[in-house]
Amino acid sequence: MTNQNKSKKIFLLYSLIVIGFLIFLSVMLLTTLKSRDLPSLYTKESSKATRGSIISADGFHIATTVKLYKAIVNSYYIDPKKRELFIELFSIYSGIDASEIEDKLKKQNGVVVLSYNIPQKQAQYLKQLAFELRRLKVFIERKNSITGKTTIHGLSIIESGEGREYPYDMLLTPIIGYPHKAEEDGYTYIKGVKGIEKRFENELQSKQDEISQGPRDVNGYIVLNRDSFTKPEINGLDVKLNIPVELQIRMEKMLDEMKLELNAREAMIVIMNSQNGKVLAMASSNRFLPKSIQKEDYEALNSSMIEYSFEPGSVIKSITFSILLDKGLVNPYDMINGHHGRYQIGKKTITDEHKFDWLSAEDVIVHSSNVGIAQLAQKLSGADFYQRLTDFGLSTKSTPDLIFEKVGSIPDAVQLNSEIYKATCAYGYGMRVN
């Protein structure tokens, strides 16, 4: 009897152990088969490359690119008891008025974009704020009615695009051009429209975004080992100009004064190095803010000194005189008949403001005499005059670095055989340059 009881107890004990083991195996099997939201052991980080800068000859950044960020919050996850705390802290860190933040949260439930144009430095502060808000438990967990999962969403600071900055405002406009924004996959890029921004678009635009991925540590940072991968960020190239800021500022200030003094529509100036053709200053009195173009600025968007051509006028006399000197056809001390300021060629009368009887060839340039240079030009053949004007580049583009440049025009060699064509071109009429 005792042995039977003992056997029953042993059987019962083993049965319980077997049942317990089966339950354990069932639980383990269910746990294994059930989908779980485990944190990934790998992480990925990316950063957008930026557009290159435009730099003056003396090292000043005339146009630069800054990264912009947007701040997003899901109002559904904000603890109602700490809503005011969130608004107050975000206002302090972002510089946005608290009432503006409150209005945005009231107008829209769920995902709310609090700001689109947050500078990079301020974005770093807001990322610190996002961490502090979680620590202060400003955000609470909510259960998703569809998935049944409990989640929490805090303040997100996301890279949203890039903005173009012009630290010297209107300096070098309209030559520098202006940008416009283009969006790709939710990211805002800068594209050049006119001027240097457009001409060097391929060089300025970013080349390669940064991507890093690999196993992560407990803090979410990438562990750099043989399993990790990094593709470096390659920004756009910088464009360095031959124009120094100091000289450009002086020229623009002078043109502003001359425009007012002469009551002119526009005053322009270009300074070139005669030895190598480098442009040292290119300025206009009609300028604009590239970041904030207004309706009244539309006329100034097209650079008059590049996109239009003009009769050069008396400035061409020095070129005509240099051609004559180079060919040995004139001596600076040769005496020229001034004809009392009126000289007849065919049916056309050429006049001078100063009425000279006689003046030296050198004084023809000093006093800008139309009568004198018209007579001197007759020593040139049409072919020689045409070839030398062409050699000066008057009918070709001045540089490949200027976009939409208008090419000038001069009479052909046959036309320049005519006395009247030769005379008028000698003092800058009957031809066009830019």
GUVEX-699389 format. One record per residue: x, y, z of N, C-alpha, C in turn; residue in three letters. Coordinates in steps of 0.1 Angstrom, whole numbers, padded with zeros to 4 digits, always signed. Layout:
<sites>
XYZXYZXYZala/...
</sites>
This chain:
<sites>
+0008-0012+0000+0000+0000+0000+0009+0012+0000met/+0019+0012+0008+0028+0023+0009+0035+0025-0004thr/+0040+0014-0010+0047+0015-0023+0038+0021-0034asn/+0025+0017-0033+0015+0022-0044+0014+0037-0042gln/+0012+0042-0030+0011+0057-0027+0023+0064-0032asn/+0035+0058-0029+0047+0064-0033+0048+0065-0048lys/+0044+0054-0055+0044+0054-0069+0035+0065-0075ser/+0023+0066-0069+0014+0077-0074+0019+0091-0073lys/+0026+0093-0061+0032+0106-0059+0043+0109-0069lys/+0051+0099-0071+0062+0101-0081+0056+0104-0095ile/+0046+0096-0099+0039+0098-0112+0033+0112-0113phe/+0026+0116-0102+0020+0129-0102+0031+0140-0103leu/+0042+0138-0096+0053+0148-0097+0058+0149-0111leu/+0061+0138-0117+0066+0138-0130+0056+0143-0140tyr/+0044+0141-0138+0033+0146-0147+0033+0161-0146ser/+0034+0166-0134+0035+0181-0132+0047+0187-0139leu/+0058+0180-0137+0070+0185-0144+0069+0185-0159ile/+0063+0174-0164+0061+0174-0179+0052+0184-0184val/+0041+0186-0176+0031+0196-0180+0037+0210-0180ile/+0045+0213-0169+0052+0226-0168+0061+0228-0179gly/+0069+0217-0182+0078+0218-0193+0072+0221-0207phe/+0060+0215-0209+0053+0217-0221+0047+0231-0222leu/+0042+0236-0210+0038+0250-0210+0049+0259-0213ile/+0061+0257-0207+0073+0265-0209+0076+0265-0224phe/+0076+0253-0230+0079+0252-0245+0069+0260-0253leu/+0057+0259-0249+0046+0266-0257+0048+0281-0256ser/+0051+0286-0244+0053+0300-0242+0065+0305-0250val/+0076+0297-0250+0088+0300-0257+0085+0300-0272met/+0077+0290-0277+0074+0289-0291+0065+0301-0295leu/+0055+0305-0287+0047+0316-0291+0055+0329-0291leu/+0064+0330-0281+0072+0342-0280+0081+0344-0292thr/+0086+0332-0297+0095+0332-0308+0087+0335-0321thr/+0076+0330-0322+0068+0332-0335+0061+0345-0335leu/+0058+0351-0324+0051+0364-0323+0061+0375-0328lys/+0056+0384-0337+0064+0395-0342+0066+0405-0330ser/+0079+0409-0329+0082+0418-0318+0090+0430-0324arg/+0087+0442-0318+0094+0454-0323+0107+0456-0315asp/+0117+0448-0319+0130+0450-0312+0138+0461-0319leu/+0145+0469-0311+0153+0479-0317+0164+0474-0326pro/+0166+0480-0338+0176+0475-0347+0190+0476-0342ser/+0198+0467-0345+0212+0467-0341+0221+0475-0350leu/+0214+0480-0361+0221+0488-0371+0214+0502-0372tyr/+0222+0512-0375+0217+0525-0377+0223+0532-0389thr/+0216+0542-0394+0220+0549-0406+0219+0564-0404lys/+0229+0572-0408+0229+0586-0407+0232+0593-0420glu/+0226+0604-0423+0229+0611-0436+0229+0626-0433ser/+0237+0633-0442+0238+0647-0441+0239+0652-0456ser/+0232+0663-0459+0232+0668-0473+0244+0677-0475lys/+0250+0676-0486+0261+0685-0490+0255+0698-0494ala/+0263+0709-0494+0258+0722-0497+0264+0728-0509thr/+0258+0739-0514+0262+0746-0526+0275+0754-0522arg/+0284+0756-0532+0296+0763-0529+0294+0778-0527gly/+0305+0785-0523+0304+0799-0521+0310+0807-0532ser/+0306+0820-0533+0313+0829-0542+0321+0839-0534ile/+0334+0839-0537+0344+0846-0528+0351+0857-0536ile/+0353+0868-0530+0360+0879-0537+0375+0877-0538ser/+0382+0885-0545+0396+0884-0547+0404+0886-0533ala/+0398+0894-0524+0404+0896-0511+0398+0887-0500asp/+0392+0876-0504+0388+0866-0495+0375+0868-0488gly/+0366+0877-0492+0353+0879-0485+0343+0870-0492phe/+0334+0864-0484+0323+0856-0490+0311+0865-0494his/+0309+0866-0507+0298+0874-0512+0285+0866-0512ile/+0286+0853-0514+0274+0844-0514+0278+0831-0507ala/+0270+0827-0497+0272+0815-0490+0259+0807-0488thr/+0261+0794-0485+0249+0786-0483+0248+0782-0468thr/+0236+0782-0463+0234+0777-0449+0223+0766-0450val/+0225+0756-0441+0215+0746-0440+0203+0751-0431lys/+0191+0747-0435+0179+0751-0428+0172+0738-0423leu/+0165+0740-0412+0159+0728-0405+0144+0732-0402tyr/+0136+0722-0401+0122+0724-0396+0119+0717-0384lys/+0111+0723-0375+0107+0717-0362+0093+0711-0364ala/+0091+0698-0360+0079+0692-0362+0075+0685-0348ile/+0062+0687-0344+0058+0680-0332+0044+0674-0335val/+0041+0663-0329+0027+0657-0329+0020+0661-0317asn/+0010+0671-0318+0004+0676-0306-0004+0665-0298ser/-0007+0654-0305-0015+0643-0298-0007+0637-0287tyr/+0007+0638-0287+0015+0632-0277+0019+0642-0266tyr/+0015+0655-0267+0019+0664-0257+0010+0663-0245ile/+0016+0661-0233+0008+0660-0221+0000+0673-0219asp/-0013+0673-0218-0021+0685-0217-0017+0693-0205pro/-0012+0687-0194-0008+0694-0182+0005+0702-0184lys/+0013+0698-0194+0026+0704-0197+0026+0711-0210lys/+0015+0713-0216+0014+0720-0229+0020+0734-0228arg/+0016+0742-0218+0022+0755-0216+0037+0755-0214glu/+0042+0745-0207+0056+0744-0205+0063+0742-0219leu/+0057+0733-0227+0063+0731-0241+0063+0744-0249phe/+0052+0751-0249+0052+0763-0257+0062+0773-0252ile/+0063+0775-0239+0072+0785-0233+0087+0781-0236glu/+0091+0769-0235+0104+0764-0237+0108+0765-0252leu/+0099+0761-0261+0101+0762-0275+0103+0776-0279phe/+0095+0785-0274+0096+0799-0277+0109+0805-0273ser/+0114+0801-0262+0127+0806-0257+0139+0801-0266ile/+0138+0788-0269+0149+0782-0277+0149+0786-0292tyr/+0137+0789-0297+0136+0792-0312+0135+0806-0315ser/+0131+0815-0305+0129+0829-0307+0116+0832-0314gly/+0107+0822-0315+0094+0825-0321+0085+0828-0309ile/+0076+0838-0312+0067+0843-0302+0058+0831-0297asp/+0055+0831-0284+0047+0820-0278+0033+0820-0283ala/+0028+0831-0286+0014+0832-0291+0013+0826-0305ser/+0024+0828-0313+0024+0822-0327+0024+0807-0326glu/+0032+0801-0317+0033+0787-0315+0019+0781-0310ile/+0013+0788-0301+0000+0784-0296-0010+0784-0307glu/-0010+0794-0315-0020+0795-0326-0018+0783-0336asp/-0006+0779-0339-0003+0768-0348-0008+0755-0342lys/-0006+0753-0329-0011+0741-0322-0026+0740-0321leu/-0033+0752-0320-0047+0752-0320-0054+0750-0333lys/-0047+0755-0344-0053+0754-0357-0052+0740-0363lys/-0042+0733-0359-0040+0719-0365-0037+0709-0354gln/-0045+0698-0354-0042+0687-0345-0033+0677-0352asn/-0026+0669-0344-0017+0659-0350-0003+0665-0353gly/+0002+0662-0365+0015+0666-0369+0015+0681-0372val/+0023+0689-0366+0023+0704-0368+0038+0708-0371val/+0040+0716-0381+0053+0721-0384+0054+0735-0378val/+0062+0736-0368+0063+0749-0360+0071+0759-0367leu/+0081+0755-0375+0090+0764-0382+0097+0757-0394ser/+0098+0764-0405+0105+0758-0417+0119+0763-0418tyr/+0123+0775-0413+0135+0781-0416+0144+0783-0403asn/+0148+0772-0398+0156+0773-0386+0171+0771-0390ile/+0179+0781-0386+0194+0780-0389+0200+0769-0382pro/+0212+0765-0387+0219+0753-0382+0222+0754-0367gln/+0228+0765-0363+0232+0767-0349+0219+0766-0340lys/+0209+0772-0344+0196+0772-0336+0190+0757-0335gln/+0192+0750-0346+0187+0736-0347+0194+0728-0337ala/+0207+0730-0334+0214+0722-0324+0208+0725-0310gln/+0205+0737-0307+0199+0740-0294+0185+0734-0293tyr/+0178+0733-0304+0164+0727-0304+0165+0712-0302leu/+0176+0706-0307+0178+0692-0305+0180+0689-0291lys/+0188+0698-0284+0190+0696-0270+0177+0698-0262gln/+0169+0707-0267+0156+0709-0260+0147+0697-0262leu/+0148+0690-0273+0140+0678-0276+0143+0667-0265ala/+0156+0666-0262+0161+0657-0252+0155+0660-0238phe/+0156+0673-0235+0151+0678-0222+0136+0676-0220glu/+0129+0678-0231+0114+0677-0230+0110+0662-0228leu/+0118+0653-0233+0115+0639-0230+0119+0636-0215arg/+0130+0642-0211+0134+0639-0197+0123+0645-0187arg/+0118+0656-0191+0107+0663-0183+0093+0656-0185leu/+0093+0646-0193+0081+0639-0196+0069+0648-0201lys/+0073+0657-0210+0063+0666-0216+0055+0658-0226val/+0061+0647-0231+0053+0639-0241+0049+0626-0234phe/+0038+0621-0237+0032+0609-0231+0030+0598-0241ile/+0030+0585-0237+0028+0574-0246+0013+0573-0249glu/+0010+0569-0262-0003+0568-0267-0004+0554-0274arg/-0016+0548-0273-0018+0535-0279-0025+0538-0293lys/-0019+0531-0303-0024+0532-0317-0036+0523-0318asn/-0048+0529-0321-0060+0521-0322-0060+0511-0333ser/-0052+0513-0343-0052+0504-0354-0042+0492-0351ile/-0030+0496-0348-0019+0485-0345-0020+0480-0331thr/-0025+0487-0322-0025+0483-0308-0012+0485-0301gly/-0003+0491-0308+0011+0494-0302+0011+0507-0295lys/+0019+0508-0284+0020+0520-0276+0033+0527-0281thr/+0032+0539-0285+0043+0547-0290+0044+0561-0284thr/+0055+0568-0286+0056+0581-0281+0064+0589-0291ile/+0059+0601-0295+0066+0610-0304+0069+0623-0298his/+0082+0627-0299+0086+0640-0293+0088+0651-0303gly/+0096+0660-0300+0099+0671-0309+0110+0667-0319leu/+0108+0668-0332+0117+0664-0342+0123+0676-0349ser/+0136+0676-0350+0143+0687-0358+0149+0680-0370ile/+0144+0684-0382+0147+0677-0394+0154+0686-0404ile/+0164+0682-0411+0171+0690-0421+0161+0691-0433glu/+0158+0704-0436+0147+0706-0446+0152+0712-0460ser/+0164+0718-0459+0169+0724-0472+0180+0733-0469gly/+0183+0742-0479+0194+0751-0478+0189+0765-0483glu/+0195+0775-0477+0192+0789-0480+0205+0796-0485gly/+0203+0806-0493+0215+0814-0499+0215+0827-0491arg/+0227+0830-0486+0229+0842-0478+0239+0851-0486glu/+0236+0864-0486+0244+0874-0492+0248+0885-0481tyr/+0260+0882-0475+0264+0891-0463+0265+0905-0467pro/+0268+0909-0479+0270+0923-0483+0258+0928-0491tyr/+0246+0922-0489+0234+0926-0495+0235+0928-0510asp/+0234+0941-0514+0233+0944-0529+0247+0943-0536met/+0258+0941-0529+0271+0942-0535+0272+0933-0547leu/+0277+0938-0558+0280+0931-0570+0268+0926-0578leu/+0256+0931-0574+0244+0928-0582+0244+0939-0593thr/+0238+0936-0605+0232+0923-0609+0242+0912-0614pro/+0255+0916-0614+0265+0906-0619+0265+0893-0613ile/+0263+0893-0599+0263+0880-0592+0251+0871-0595ile/+0240+0878-0600+0228+0871-0603+0219+0869-0590gly/+0210+0859-0591+0202+0856-0579+0197+0841-0580tyr/+0193+0836-0569+0189+0822-0569+0174+0820-0569pro/+0169+0808-0571+0155+0804-0568+0156+0790-0562his/+0145+0786-0555+0144+0774-0548+0138+0763-0556lys/+0143+0751-0555+0138+0739-0562+0137+0728-0552ala/+0126+0720-0552+0124+0710-0542+0125+0696-0548glu/+0132+0687-0541+0134+0674-0545+0133+0664-0533glu/+0124+0655-0533+0121+0646-0522+0120+0653-0509asp/+0113+0665-0509+0110+0672-0497+0121+0681-0492gly/+0132+0681-0500+0144+0689-0496+0145+0701-0506tyr/+0148+0713-0500+0148+0725-0508+0163+0728-0512thr/+0165+0729-0525+0178+0732-0531+0178+0746-0537tyr/+0191+0751-0538+0192+0764-0544+0197+0763-0559ile/+0191+0770-0568+0196+0769-0582+0198+0784-0587lys/+0209+0786-0594+0212+0799-0599+0203+0803-0611gly/+0199+0815-0612+0190+0820-0623+0198+0829-0632val/+0206+0838-0627+0213+0848-0635+0227+0849-0631lys/+0235+0856-0639+0248+0860-0635+0258+0849-0631gly/+0267+0852-0621+0277+0842-0617+0270+0829-0612ile/+0259+0831-0604+0252+0820-0598+0247+0810-0609glu/+0243+0815-0621+0238+0807-0632+0250+0801-0640lys/+0260+0810-0643+0271+0806-0651+0279+0795-0646arg/+0281+0794-0632+0289+0784-0626+0280+0774-0618phe/+0268+0772-0623+0258+0763-0616+0264+0749-0614glu/+0270+0744-0624+0275+0730-0623+0287+0729-0613asn/+0295+0740-0613+0306+0740-0603+0301+0742-0589glu/+0291+0751-0587+0287+0754-0574+0278+0744-0567leu/+0270+0736-0575+0261+0727-0569+0268+0716-0561gln/+0261+0711-0551+0267+0700-0543+0270+0687-0551ser/+0280+0680-0547+0284+0668-0555+0279+0655-0549lys/+0281+0653-0535+0277+0641-0529+0273+0642-0515gln/+0262+0637-0511+0257+0637-0497+0265+0627-0488asp/+0265+0630-0476+0272+0621-0466+0262+0610-0462glu/+0267+0598-0462+0259+0586-0457+0268+0578-0448ile/+0264+0575-0436+0271+0566-0427+0261+0555-0422ser/+0265+0543-0422+0257+0532-0416+0266+0521-0411gln/+0260+0514-0401+0267+0503-0395+0261+0499-0381gly/+0267+0490-0374+0262+0486-0361+0262+0498-0351pro/+0253+0498-0342+0252+0509-0333+0255+0505-0318arg/+0259+0515-0310+0261+0512-0296+0248+0515-0288asp/+0248+0514-0275+0236+0515-0267+0230+0529-0268val/+0239+0539-0272+0234+0553-0273+0230+0556-0287asn/+0230+0546-0296+0226+0549-0310+0236+0554-0319gly/+0249+0555-0315+0259+0560-0323+0265+0548-0331tyr/+0270+0552-0343+0276+0541-0352+0289+0537-0347ile/+0291+0524-0346+0304+0518-0342+0313+0517-0355val/+0324+0524-0355+0332+0523-0367+0341+0511-0367leu/+0337+0501-0375+0345+0489-0377+0344+0484-0391asn/+0348+0472-0394+0348+0467-0407+0334+0465-0413arg/+0324+0465-0404+0310+0463-0408+0303+0476-0411asp/+0310+0487-0408+0304+0501-0410+0308+0506-0423ser/+0300+0516-0428+0303+0522-0442+0301+0537-0441phe/+0310+0544-0447+0308+0559-0447+0312+0564-0461thr/+0302+0572-0466+0305+0580-0479+0306+0594-0475lys/+0317+0601-0478+0319+0614-0473+0311+0625-0480pro/+0308+0636-0474+0301+0647-0479+0311+0655-0488glu/+0306+0658-0501+0314+0666-0510+0305+0678-0514ile/+0309+0690-0508+0302+0702-0511+0305+0707-0525asn/+0297+0717-0530+0300+0723-0543+0313+0731-0542gly/+0319+0733-0554+0332+0741-0554+0329+0756-0551leu/+0339+0763-0546+0338+0777-0544+0343+0784-0557asp/+0337+0795-0560+0341+0803-0572+0348+0816-0566val/+0360+0818-0570+0368+0829-0566+0369+0839-0577lys/+0365+0852-0574+0365+0862-0584+0378+0870-0584leu/+0380+0878-0595+0392+0887-0596+0388+0900-0589asn/+0376+0902-0585+0371+0915-0580+0373+0916-0565ile/+0380+0926-0560+0381+0928-0545+0369+0936-0540pro/+0365+0932-0528+0353+0939-0522+0356+0954-0520val/+0367+0957-0515+0370+0971-0512+0368+0980-0524glu/+0374+0976-0536+0373+0984-0548+0359+0984-0553leu/+0352+0973-0552+0338+0972-0557+0329+0981-0549gln/+0330+0982-0536+0322+0990-0527+0325+1005-0531ile/+0337+1009-0533+0340+1023-0537+0334+1026-0550arg/+0335+1017-0560+0329+1020-0573+0314+1021-0572met/+0307+1013-0565+0293+1013-0564+0288+1026-0556glu/+0296+1030-0546+0293+1043-0539+0294+1055-0549lys/+0305+1055-0557+0307+1066-0566+0296+1066-0577met/+0291+1054-0582+0281+1054-0592+0267+1059-0586leu/+0265+1056-0574+0252+1061-0567+0252+1076-0567asp/+0264+1082-0564+0265+1096-0563+0263+1103-0577glu/+0270+1096-0587+0269+1101-0601+0255+1100-0606met/+0248+1090-0603+0234+1088-0608+0225+1100-0603lys/+0227+1103-0590+0219+1114-0585+0223+1127-0591leu/+0236+1129-0592+0241+1142-0597+0237+1145-0611glu/+0237+1134-0619+0234+1136-0634+0219+1133-0637leu/+0212+1129-0626+0198+1125-0628+0197+1115-0639asn/+0205+1105-0639+0206+1094-0649+0197+1082-0646ala/+0193+1075-0656+0186+1062-0653+0195+1052-0647arg/+0207+1051-0651+0217+1042-0646+0231+1046-0649glu/+0240+1043-0640+0254+1046-0642+0262+1033-0640ala/+0271+1030-0649+0278+1017-0649+0293+1020-0651met/+0301+1010-0646+0316+1011-0648+0321+0997-0648ile/+0331+0995-0656+0339+0982-0656+0354+0986-0656val/+0362+0980-0647+0376+0982-0647+0383+0969-0650ile/+0392+0969-0660+0399+0957-0664+0414+0960-0663met/+0421+0949-0660+0436+0950-0661+0440+0949-0675asn/+0446+0959-0681+0449+0960-0695+0460+0949-0699ser/+0468+0944-0689+0478+0935-0692+0473+0920-0694gln/+0462+0917-0686+0458+0903-0687+0443+0902-0689asn/+0435+0913-0690+0421+0912-0692+0412+0909-0680gly/+0418+0908-0668+0411+0904-0656+0401+0916-0653lys/+0389+0913-0650+0379+0923-0645+0382+0926-0630val/+0385+0938-0627+0388+0942-0613+0376+0948-0606leu/+0366+0953-0614+0354+0959-0608+0344+0959-0619ala/+0331+0956-0616+0320+0956-0626+0308+0961-0618met/+0304+0973-0619+0294+0979-0610+0283+0986-0617ala/+0271+0986-0611+0260+0994-0616+0253+1001-0605ser/+0247+1012-0608+0239+1020-0598+0226+1013-0595ser/+0221+1004-0604+0208+0998-0603+0210+0984-0597asn/+0208+0982-0584+0211+0970-0577+0199+0965-0570arg/+0200+0953-0564+0188+0947-0557+0193+0937-0546phe/+0184+0934-0538+0187+0923-0528+0184+0910-0533leu/+0194+0901-0536+0191+0888-0542+0181+0879-0534pro/+0181+0881-0521+0172+0873-0512+0158+0878-0512lys/+0156+0891-0515+0143+0897-0514+0140+0906-0526ser/+0138+0900-0537+0135+0908-0550+0121+0913-0550ile/+0120+0926-0552+0107+0933-0552+0103+0936-0567gln/+0091+0939-0569+0086+0942-0582+0093+0954-0589lys/+0097+0964-0581+0104+0975-0586+0119+0971-0590glu/+0123+0959-0586+0137+0955-0590+0138+0948-0603asp/+0127+0945-0609+0126+0936-0621+0135+0941-0632tyr/+0135+0955-0634+0143+0960-0645+0158+0958-0642glu/+0162+0959-0630+0176+0957-0626+0181+0943-0627ala/+0172+0933-0628+0177+0919-0628+0185+0916-0641leu/+0183+0923-0652+0191+0921-0664+0202+0931-0663asn/+0215+0927-0664+0226+0935-0664+0228+0943-0677ser/+0226+0956-0676+0227+0965-0688+0241+0964-0695ser/+0251+0963-0686+0265+0963-0692+0268+0950-0699met/+0260+0939-0697+0263+0926-0703+0253+0923-0713ile/+0240+0925-0710+0229+0919-0719+0224+0929-0729glu/+0230+0941-0729+0226+0951-0739+0239+0957-0746tyr/+0238+0962-0758+0249+0968-0765+0247+0983-0767ser/+0258+0991-0768+0257+1005-0769+0267+1010-0779phe/+0264+1022-0784+0274+1029-0792+0284+1035-0782glu/+0297+1031-0784+0307+1035-0774+0310+1049-0772pro/+0308+1057-0783+0310+1072-0782+0325+1074-0782gly/+0329+1085-0775+0343+1091-0776+0353+1082-0770ser/+0349+1072-0762+0359+1063-0756+0367+1055-0766val/+0361+1054-0778+0367+1046-0789+0378+1054-0796ile/+0379+1068-0793+0389+1076-0800+0403+1071-0796lys/+0405+1068-0783+0418+1063-0778+0422+1050-0785ser/+0413+1042-0788+0416+1029-0795+0419+1032-0810ile/+0412+1041-0816+0415+1045-0830+0429+1051-0830thr/+0433+1060-0821+0446+1066-0820+0457+1056-0818phe/+0454+1046-0809+0464+1036-0807+0467+1027-0819ser/+0457+1025-0827+0458+1017-0840+0467+1025-0849ile/+0465+1038-0850+0473+1047-0859+0488+1047-0854leu/+0490+1048-0841+0503+1048-0836+0510+1035-0838leu/+0503+1024-0836+0509+1011-0838+0513+1008-0852asp/+0506+1014-0862+0509+1012-0876+0519+1023-0881lys/+0523+1032-0872+0532+1043-0876+0526+1053-0885gly/+0513+1055-0885+0506+1064-0894+0504+1078-0888leu/+0508+1080-0875+0506+1093-0869+0518+1095-0859val/+0521+1108-0858+0531+1112-0847+0523+1121-0838asn/+0525+1119-0825+0517+1127-0815+0518+1142-0817pro/+0529+1147-0824+0531+1161-0826+0527+1166-0840tyr/+0521+1157-0848+0516+1162-0861+0505+1172-0858asp/+0504+1182-0867+0494+1192-0865+0482+1189-0874met/+0470+1190-0868+0457+1186-0875+0449+1199-0876ile/+0443+1201-0888+0434+1212-0890+0421+1210-0882asn/+0417+1219-0873+0405+1218-0866+0392+1223-0873gly/+0394+1230-0884+0383+1235-0892+0373+1243-0884his/+0377+1250-0874+0368+1258-0865+0356+1250-0860his/+0359+1237-0858+0348+1229-0852+0338+1223-0861gly/+0339+1225-0874+0330+1220-0884+0337+1215-0896arg/+0335+1201-0899+0342+1195-0910+0332+1187-0918tyr/+0333+1189-0931+0323+1183-0940+0329+1171-0947gln/+0322+1159-0946+0325+1147-0954+0313+1143-0961ile/+0313+1145-0974+0301+1142-0982+0290+1152-0978gly/+0278+1146-0975+0267+1154-0970+0267+1156-0955lys/+0276+1149-0948+0276+1149-0933+0286+1159-0928lys/+0281+1167-0918+0290+1177-0912+0293+1172-0898thr/+0306+1171-0895+0311+1166-0882+0315+1179-0874ile/+0310+1179-0862+0312+1191-0853+0320+1188-0841thr/+0326+1198-0835+0333+1198-0822+0327+1208-0813asp/+0327+1205-0800+0323+1215-0790+0333+1226-0789glu/+0346+1222-0790+0357+1232-0790+0361+1235-0804his/+0362+1248-0807+0364+1252-0821+0379+1256-0823lys/+0387+1247-0827+0401+1249-0829+0405+1252-0844phe/+0415+1260-0846+0420+1262-0859+0430+1250-0862asp/+0440+1249-0854+0449+1238-0855+0452+1232-0841trp/+0454+1219-0840+0458+1212-0828+0466+1200-0831leu/+0475+1196-0821+0483+1185-0824+0475+1172-0823ser/+0481+1161-0829+0474+1148-0829+0472+1144-0815ala/+0481+1147-0806+0480+1143-0792+0468+1151-0786glu/+0466+1164-0789+0455+1172-0784+0442+1167-0789asp/+0442+1160-0800+0429+1155-0806+0423+1146-0795val/+0431+1138-0788+0426+1129-0778+0424+1137-0765ile/+0433+1146-0762+0431+1154-0749+0418+1162-0749val/+0414+1168-0761+0402+1176-0762+0390+1168-0768his/+0392+1155-0770+0382+1146-0776+0376+1153-0789ser/+0384+1155-0798+0380+1162-0811+0374+1152-0821ser/+0362+1154-0824+0356+1145-0835+0362+1148-0848asn/+0364+1161-0851+0369+1166-0864+0383+1160-0866val/+0391+1161-0855+0405+1157-0856+0406+1142-0858gly/+0399+1134-0851+0400+1119-0852+0394+1114-0865ile/+0384+1121-0870+0378+1117-0883+0388+1119-0894ala/+0396+1129-0893+0406+1131-0904+0418+1121-0903gln/+0422+1118-0890+0433+1109-0888+0429+1095-0892leu/+0416+1091-0890+0412+1077-0894+0412+1075-0909ala/+0412+1085-0917+0413+1083-0931+0426+1077-0936gln/+0436+1078-0927+0449+1072-0931+0449+1056-0930lys/+0438+1051-0924+0437+1036-0923+0429+1031-0935leu/+0432+1019-0940+0424+1012-0950+0412+1006-0943ser/+0402+1003-0950+0390+0996-0944+0394+0983-0938gly/+0402+0975-0945+0406+0962-0940+0414+0963-0927ala/+0424+0973-0927+0432+0974-0914+0424+0979-0903asp/+0415+0988-0905+0406+0994-0894+0398+0983-0888phe/+0392+0975-0897+0383+0964-0893+0391+0953-0885tyr/+0402+0950-0890+0410+0939-0884+0415+0944-0870gln/+0419+0956-0869+0424+0961-0856+0412+0962-0845arg/+0401+0967-0850+0389+0968-0841+0385+0954-0836leu/+0386+0944-0845+0383+0930-0842+0393+0925-0832thr/+0406+0928-0834+0417+0924-0825+0414+0929-0811asp/+0408+0941-0810+0405+0946-0796+0393+0939-0790phe/+0387+0930-0798+0376+0922-0792+0362+0929-0792gly/+0361+0939-0800+0349+0947-0800+0336+0940-0805leu/+0338+0929-0813+0327+0922-0819+0326+0908-0813ser/+0333+0905-0802+0333+0892-0796+0330+0893-0782thr/+0327+0881-0775+0325+0881-0761+0338+0884-0754lys/+0336+0892-0743+0348+0896-0735+0354+0885-0727ser/+0345+0876-0722+0350+0865-0713+0339+0854-0713thr/+0343+0842-0712+0333+0831-0711+0326+0830-0697pro/+0331+0839-0688+0325+0838-0674+0312+0846-0672asp/+0308+0853-0683+0296+0861-0682+0285+0855-0690leu/+0274+0852-0684+0263+0845-0691+0254+0856-0697ile/+0248+0852-0709+0239+0861-0716+0246+0874-0721phe/+0259+0873-0723+0266+0885-0728+0262+0888-0742glu/+0259+0901-0745+0255+0905-0758+0268+0908-0766lys/+0269+0903-0778+0281+0905-0786+0279+0919-0794val/+0290+0926-0795+0289+0939-0802+0290+0937-0817gly/+0289+0948-0825+0290+0947-0839+0297+0959-0845ser/+0305+0957-0855+0312+0968-0862+0310+0966-0877ile/+0311+0978-0885+0309+0977-0899+0320+0968-0905pro/+0317+0961-0916+0327+0952-0922+0338+0960-0929asp/+0348+0953-0935+0359+0960-0941+0355+0968-0953ala/+0345+0964-0961+0341+0971-0972+0334+0984-0968val/+0326+0983-0958+0319+0996-0953+0329+1006-0948gln/+0340+1000-0941+0349+1009-0935+0359+1016-0945leu/+0358+1012-0958+0365+1019-0969+0358+1032-0972asn/+0346+1034-0968+0338+1046-0969+0344+1057-0960ser/+0346+1069-0964+0351+1080-0956+0342+1082-0944glu/+0329+1082-0946+0320+1086-0936+0319+1075-0925ile/+0319+1062-0930+0319+1051-0920+0332+1051-0912tyr/+0343+1054-0919+0356+1054-0912+0356+1065-0902lys/+0351+1077-0905+0351+1088-0896+0342+1086-0884ala/+0329+1082-0886+0320+1080-0875+0324+1069-0866thr/+0330+1058-0871+0335+1047-0863+0347+1052-0854cys/+0355+1061-0860+0367+1066-0853+0363+1073-0840ala/+0351+1079-0839+0347+1085-0827+0335+1078-0820tyr/+0333+1065-0824+0324+1057-0816+0310+1056-0820gly/+0307+1060-0832+0293+1059-0837+0292+1050-0849tyr/+0280+1044-0852+0279+1035-0863+0284+1021-0859gly/+0286+1019-0847+0291+1005-0842+0285+1003-0828met/+0285+0991-0823+0280+0988-0810+0289+0978-0803arg/+0290+0981-0790+0298+0973-0781+0291+0970-0768val/+0296+0961-0760+0289+0959-0747+0299+0961-0735asn/
</sites>
